[in-house]
Amino acid sequence: MDVVAALPFDDELAKFIGKKGSENSIIFYNRKSGSDVIAALMPNMEKFYSMLEVLTISDVVVASTKSIDKNLGEVIIACSLLGKHVLFTNDNEIGHGILSGVNLDYEVVERSTVVEKIIEYGSKLQRPAGNARIDIDKAFNVKGIGTVVLGIVTRGTVHAHDTLVHSSGKSVSIRSIQSQDEDISEASAGTRVGLAIKGMDYSEIGKGDILSAKQVSAVKSIRLELNASALAGEQISKGSIYGIGSNFSYSKATVESIEGNEALFKLESAMPVETGDKCLLDRQTVPRIFSAGTVKGYA
């Protein structure tokens, strides 16, 4: 069983959960225990957009309560908007004050039991069925192997020798698959993978790109059904500029039009998305994360 956990802050807790792996704007910590594998994702708080990315792509969120501050408050709001399950450590009491006004699915756990609780929650997950999709966070060249991409399987199952389509429309073949430095023949949703591919150079592949059985194209505008936090008090209007993060993609975006709880956004940088993808929106003022969104359309 594979599970992806977001770990918004607390380096000490991250090192307890897993061994530090690759790093870009997100630091990956990996742990394998028998057939159970945890990929824990920690954002670089100097690059706040990475917070939106790890929260949207994760199965469960582990929130340290060592510091009861604005960062924790923003994570609570984001998880409430996304409907994410949260494991709070019991370092400090989570009172009704910080949880007031939010509808949150959570439990408080002993720090020493966090790994077991992540695995326990992961065992109950209902994974999305359908065509294989891998969200990519990194690509590089390995001498003697060629292009290797790192990512997370977010839907379906990918097999060695499958042919998939990159966001650009180029087809690639999967030469081999690794997970936790072991060769495997297939990987299902929730698995952190390294894919050796044929058909594209690593320089053509970027963070946020997608490999899938059916092409998920990068688009310049998206229509979102919004779920805004009442606590944020944000008046979303035409011309407003926000940030939108979804899985490993992020872009600044301008509101082109809004009707009811649906808004059309023009993206500064193209993002690969498909209908049903979840997003988070951020702004300059606290709480920076103020709304979630579901992709309803794009162009």
N, C-alpha and C positions, 0 to 999 in steps of 0.2 A: 504494500500500500504506500502510495506517494502522496504527500501533502505539502502545500505551499503556505508558509506562515509569514505574515508581515510582522516585523519587529521594529516599530517606529523609532525607538531610542533605547539606550542602555547597552553599552559595549560589553559589560560584564555578563549580562544575561545572554547576549548573542554568543559569546565564547563558550558559555555553559551549554547552549543548545547545539552548537555545531562547530566544525572546523572552518576557518576562513578560507574562502575560495576566490573566485574572480571578483574584480571590482571595476566599476566605472562610476556613474552617479549613484549606483546601488552596490552595496557590499553583500555578497552571498556567503551564507554559512550553511554547511552541509553536514548531515548526520545520517548514518545508516545503522540500523539496529535490526539484524535479521532480515526479514523481508520488508521492513518499514523504513521509509526514507523521508527525511524532512529537508526541505529547502527553505531556509529562513532568509528573508530579504530585509536589509536595513537601508533606509535612505540616507543620503548625504545631506544633512540639514542645511549646509551652505547652498545646496541646490534644491530649493523647496519643492520644485516640480516632481522630484523623485518620490516625495511622500505620496503624491496622487497616484503615481505609477504602482508603487508596492501595495497600496491599499486596494486598488481596483483589481490587480491580478491575483491577490492572495485568496486562499480558502478560509483562513482564520487569522485573527489579529491578536498578537500577544503584546499587551500594554503594561509596561513597568509603572508602578506607582511610587517609585523612589522619590520622584519629584511631582508634586501636584501643581502644575503650572499651565500656561496658555497652550503649550504644545500638546499636553495630554487632553486639554479641553477641545482642541481642534480635531484630534484623532477620534474622540468620543462623538463629536458632531458628524464627522465623515462616516464612521461606522454605522451610526444611526441612519443616515441617509441611504447608505448602500445595503443595509440589512445584514451587515457582517456580524459573525459571532466573535465576541471578545473574551480573551482570558486575561483578567487583571491579576497581577501579582499582589500578594498580601503585605507588601512592604509598608504601605500606609492605607488607612481606611478610606474607601470610596464612599463619601457621604451623599446624602440626598441633594445637597446643594449643587455639586458639580454634575449630577445626573438629572437635575430637574429640567423639564422641558424637552427631554429626549426619550425616544422609545428604543431601548437598547437590549439586544440579546447578549447576555454576559454571565460570567461566573467568576468568582474570586478563588485563586488557587495558590497553594504553597509554591514558592519559587523552586523548590527542589523537585516538584512534581510536574513542572511545565512540559517537559518532553513527553511524559506519559499522557498528559491531557491533550496535547496536540495530536498525538497518534490516535487517542481515543476518539477525538472529534473527527479526524480524517477518515476513520473506519466507517463512519455513518454517512459520509457524503454521497450524494447522488450525482455522478459525473454527467456532463452534457454529452449526448450521443450525436452522431452525425459524422460528416467528413472530417478528416484529420486537419488540425490547425496547430501551428507552432508559432508563438510570438517570440521574436528574436531580440536578444539584448547585446549580442556581440558577434563579430566575425573576424577571423584571422587566418593566416596561412601557416600550415605545418609542413616542414620539409619532408618530402617523401609521401605525404598524404594529400596535400592540396588544401582546398578551402574547407574550413571547419566553422560551423555556426553553433553558438550556444543559445539556448532558449528554453521555454516551458511549453509543453504540450497543453493547450487550453481546450481542446475538443478532440474527441475520437481517439484513434490509435494510428501511430505511424510505424511502418515496417521497413526494415532494411530492403533496399532495392525498389521502394516505392518511387513513383514520379510525382513530384509536387510542383506547384506554381508559386513563384515569388510575386510579391506585390507589384513588381514592374511588368509582369506578364511573362517573364522568362521561365522556362521549365528547367527543373533540376532533378537529378536522380540521387537517391540516398544510398551512398556506398556502404556506410556502416553507422551504427548507433552506439553511443556510450552513455552510461549513467553511473555516477559515482566511480568513475575510472574503470568501469567494467563493461565489456562488450555485451550487448543485448540484441536480440532479434527484433524486438518491438517495444514500443513505449506508449502508454495510455495517458489520458488526461491527468494532469497533476505532476507529471514527471519532468524534472530538470534534465535536459539532454544536451549532449554534444553530437552534432551530426556532421559526418564527413560527406560532402556533396560534390557532384560533378555537374558542370553546366554553367557555373558563374564564378567569377573571381571574387575573393573576399572584399576587394575595394568597391564592389558594386552593391554591397549589402551593409545596411546601417541598423542601428538600434531602433526598434519600433517596427521594423519590417516584418512581414508575415509570410510563412510558407504554408500552403494549404492545398487540399485536393481540388478545390475550386478557388480561382483567384479572388483575393481580397485586395482591391485596388486602393492606392492612396488617393484621397479626395481633398478638395479645397473648400468644400462647404458641407456642413452637416446640420440636420434638423434634430433637435433634442427635445424629448419630453422631460421637463424639469421637475425636480423634487427639491425645492429650496427650504433651507432651515428658517423657521420662524424666528429663531434666536438671532440670526444674522441681520434681519431687517433690511435686506438688499432690495432695492427697487430696480429690477432688470428692465432696461429700456433700449430702444433703438440707438445704436451708436456706442453703447457701453462696451468696454474692452475687458476681457477676462482671460485667464489661462484655462485650457482644457487638457486633462490628462486621462489617458485610457491605456491600461497595461503598460507597455514600454514606450508609448508615444505621448508627446506633449506639444502643444502649440498655443500661441496667443491667438485670440479670436475676437472678432467684432460682431455684435448683434446686428443683423441685417433687418430682421423683423421679428415681432413677437405677437402671438395670439393665444390668449389663455395661458396654459402652462407649457406651450410649445414655442420654441424659438429657433430661428435660422441663424447660424453662425458662419461667417466667412473666416477661414483659417489662414493664418500667416504662413504656416508650413503645412504642407500636405500630410495627412495622417491616413494610414490604412485602417478602415473600420468597416463593419457590416451591421445590418439591422439587428438590434438587440444588444449590442455592446454597451457596457456600462462606463460612464465617465464621471469625473469629479471636476468641479469648477473652483478656481481660486481667484482672489482679488488682493489688493494691497493692504486693506485694513483687517484687523483681527475681529472675529475669526476669519482667517484667510480662506479656508475651505468653507463654502457657504451653500453649495448645492450639488446634488448628483444629477445625472442625466442618463437617459436611455436613447440610443440612436434609433430614430424613426425613419430617417431617409438621408440621402447624401448625393453629391454631384461633383 
